[in-house]
Amino acid sequence: MEPQLLSAHAGNWTGDGTGVTVIIPPPGTVGSGEVRGGAPATREFEVLDPTRTVDRVDAVVLSGGSAFGLSAAGGVMEVLRSRGRGFPTPFGPVPIVVGMSIFDPSVGATPPDASAGRDAALAALRGDLFLGGTSGAGAGATSGKWRGGLAPGGLGIAHGRSGDCSLAVVAVVNAWGDVLAADGRPVPSVDRGSVAAPFGRSNTTLAVVLTDATLTKNDCFLLSQSAHDGFARALHPAHSRYDGDAAVALATGEVEADLDLLRAVTTEVTAEAIRAAVTA
């Protein structure tokens, strides 16, 4: 995969059955997001509400380790503050770093911490090779648990265009439901051997939508809703009480866009990214 997503940087830290994926967009990127699953593990999502004052996002951190893994965002904040990134205050910049985590086996062992987040952020800024599949936050991910089985999960990426606008979606799939192929059939169940037993109630699918379109914070909120439509196309069941399904949309503001057409493409590209997560 490409080391960059449009004008953003993406990097991974991969541990033992867990990991961290960091996306650092250019300064001034507008963002919003929405949670639809019943069991989220998130950080700074209140800031993403369209009615909140701050409309810029400095980084998004995807991690394993459930609520423990949210501490990875602290390491990303350190890296960004050292580079002068963040919301300006009289005492220095405060980086706006959004965090989203999945439940993986590291919850019972060593979940990602601030050091892991820092390593992933530095990998992104260096332009290290950005891999999908079982890299980064996809390292401990699985799917298909609603049937009592175990199928692949992972990290996926997909690209698309809407008029002159470019779009990229990064997804981490650790779903309770099945991943559906484009023809609607479930991806065949495969025991990856890295997880001793299915987690019946400990799941989540995450997505980050990045576009070069010029959008408001409310526009980004609508774009994140369209990403959730992509969840429903590529996962069954989606948005269950046992999933923490969440999506963030980021707009770098370089190209004028037709929002409704962009939303339609976002749905399709998000579904592609989810499918890529289990086939990468």
N, C-alpha and C positions, 0 to 999 in steps of 0.2 A: 504494500500500500504506500501511497505518497506520504512523505513526512509532514506535509502541510495540508490543512483543510482550508481551501480558499486563501485568505490572508491571515488565517489563524495558525497557531502552532499546537501540535498534539504530541504527547509523550506518555510512555508507560513505565511503571515499575511493576515487575512480576515477582511474587514471592512463592511460597509453598502452598499451592491451592488457593491463592488469593492474589490481589493486586490493586493497583491504582492507575487510573487514566486521567490525565489532566489536559484540558483544552484552554488555551490562552488566546483570546481574540485580540485584535489591535485596540489601542486606546480609543475610548469614545463609543465602543460597541453598546448598543441598546439591547436590553434583554427582559424577558418575562417568562413565566412558566406556570404549569398546573399539575397538581397531583390528583389522580383518579382512583388509585388503588387504595385498599382499606388498611394497609399496614406499612406506611412510608417511614423511611429513615432519611431525613433531609436536614439541610442547614441553610439558613438565610432565605428560605422560600417566602417568608413574610415580606422581605424587601422586593421580591419580584411582583407582588400584587400591583396592578396598574395604578392603584390609588396612592401608593407610597411615593415618597419624595425622590429617592435615588432611582435613576433609570438606567445607569450604566453597570456593566458586569465586567470584572477584570479576569475572572477565570471560573471554569466549572470543573469540579472534581468528582469523578465517579470512582467508587471504591468498594471492595469487599469488606467483610467484618461487621455488617449491620451498623448499629449506632456507634459501636466502638470505632469503626472505620472512618467516621466523620471527622476524627481528629487529624486525618491526613490533610485536611484543608488548612490547618494551622501552619504546616510546613510550606504550603504554596503561598500563604500570606507573607511569610518571612522572605521568600525569594522575591516576590513582587515588591514588597516595601523597600527592599535593598536596592531596587531599580527605580524607585520613585513612582511606582504605579499605585493608584488608589484614589478614593474620594478625599479631596483636600480638607485638612483641618488645621487649626493653629499649631497642633503638635506633630504634624506630619501626615502623610497619606495613610488612609485606611483602605486596603484593597477589599473590594467586594467579591468575595469568593463563595460561590454557591456549591453546596455539597449534596450528593445523593449516593446512597449505599445500598448494596444487595446483601442478603444473608448467604454466607458461604461457610465452609468448614472452619475457617480461621476464627470464628466466634468462640469456639471452644479451645483455641490454641493461642496463636499470635496474630491478631488482626492488624491491618495496616495502621501506621502511626504517622506522626508529623514528619519523621525522617523519610518514610516511604513517599509521602506527598512531595517533599522537597526534591527527592531523586527524580520523580516523574516530571515535575515542573522543569528541572534542569535539563532532562532529556528532551522535553519539548522545545526549550529555548535553544538547545544545541542543534536541533534538527535531526535527532537520531531517527533511525528507521522506525516507522509507526506500524506495528503489526496488529492483526486482528486475531480472531479465533480464541485460543486459550491464553492470550497475552493480557497484561494489564488487569483491569477490573473484571475481565472475562475468565480469568484463570480458574476460578472455582465455581463457575456458573453451570447450571443444568436446566432442564425443562421437562415437560410431560409428566409432572408428578401427580396430577389430578387422577390419573388412572392407576396410581400405585407403582408405576415404573420409573424409569430414568432415561432421559434422552439428552442429547448435547445442548449446551448453552454456549455462551461466549460473547465476544466483542465483534461487532460488524460495522461496516461503513458502506454508504452508497451515495452516489452523486446524481444530480438532475439539473434541469434548466427550465425556467419559465420566462419566455421572452428573452430579454437581455440579462436576466438575473440568473446567477448560479446558486446552487443549493447543495449542501452536504449534510448528511445525518450520521451520527455515531450512536449506536445502540448497544447496550449491555443486556443480554437476555438471560434471566434466571427465573423463568416463568413457571407458575403452577400449571398452566395449560400447555397445549401442544403448539409447536411452531408449524404453521401451515405453508405449504409450497404454493406457488402461484396458481396451481390448479385446484387449490382448496384441500388437498390431501395432507394429512399430518406427515411431518418428517419421520422416517422410521426410527423406532426406539433403539438407542445404542448405549450400552453400559460402558461409560468411559473409564471405570475402574478407579477414579480419583476420589469418589465419594462412597463412603461405606453404606449409607442408606439414604433413601429419598427424604427430603424435608417437606413434609406434607403441608405445613403452614408457614413456611419461611422462604418467601420468594419475592421477586421484584424484577420488572423490566424498566430500564432507564433509556432515555433518548435525549440527545442534544442536536438541535437543528441550527445550522449556521448558514446564513445567506448574506450576499453582498447588497441586498435590497435596502432602500431607505425606508425605514419603518418607525412608527412610534412605539412606545412601550405597550400601549393597548393592542396595536397591530401584532406585536410579538406574542402577546397573550393569546390572540386568536390563532396565530400560527402554531403555538404549542397545543392548542385544542385539536388542530388538524393532525398533528403528530399522533395524538391519542386515537384518532380515527384510523391511522395506520396500524396502531397496536391491534385494534379490533379486526383488521383485515388479515393480519399475519399471526395472530395468537387466538387460540380457543381452548378454554374460556379466557377472556382478558378482563382486567380491572376487577379481579375477585377480592373478597375480604382478606385473602391470604397473600395478596400481592401489594407491593408499595409503588405501583406504577406511577412514574413521574416523567415529565418532559419539560425541557427548557429550550426556548428559541432565542437566538442571538442574531442581530442585524448590524452589519458594519457600515451601512449607509453610503454606498458607492453608486448604486444604480436605482433609477426610478422603477417602480413595480406596480403591477396590477395585483392587489392583495388577494382577491378571490381566486385568481388563476394560480398564484403562488401557493395558496392554501391547498388547492387541489393537487398540485405537484408534491407538496410536503407529505400529504397522506400516502402517496405512492412510494416516494423515496424512503419514508420511514419503514414501510412494510418491507421494502427491499433490504434495508439495513438489518432488520430483525432476521430475515432469512439468511443474510450473509453471515450473521453471527454464528449460525450452527453449521455452516458449510465451509467457512474460511479454513 
